[in-house]
Amino acid sequence: MTTSLQQAADRLFMLMTRLRQLSPTTPPPQAAQLSPSFMAIIDFVATSPHCGVKEIARGLKLSTPTVSVSVRQLEEAGFLERQPHPRDKRAVQIFLTPKGQTLYEQSHAFRRQTFERLLSGLTPEERETLLSLLEKALDKTDAHTHSHNGDNS
């Protein structure tokens, strides 16, 4: 079975569409009311506390002004809070509030349940193969992206 790169890309696109439509048995958390970019910021802050707007923008590959506006909106909604940096009085650090932490935990559990449902139809060996190949593809894409952007990190 020979599949061209274009055919494989089209097939992957369709699979990703089906993945997004896969729903778990529990209802989605409050996160369903937030945009994917807001949830990405909440996820980033949850895994990188003490970060600033520039770090979020760099990590999510978004513009700093876009992230700044989004952080302000999430702060106004009670999900994030800014605190002064302990050593640099000009800088602020961003943290999840208890409301933001609860949302993150609910969202994470919701996504985990969805992925567990997806993976439950595979044997342990098939799961390992799927995940290893996906990691390999992502690693090669990251390396290619960094080499073309002059990023040596």
Secondary structure, DSSP 8 states (H G I E B T S, - for coil): ----HHHHHHHHHHHHHHHHH---SS---GGGGS-HHHHHHHHHHHHSTTB-HHHHHHHHT--HHHHHHHHHHHHHTTSEEEEE-SS-TT-EEEEE-HHHHHHHHHHHHHHHHHHHHHHTTS-HHHHHHHHHHHHHHHHHHHHHHHHHHT---
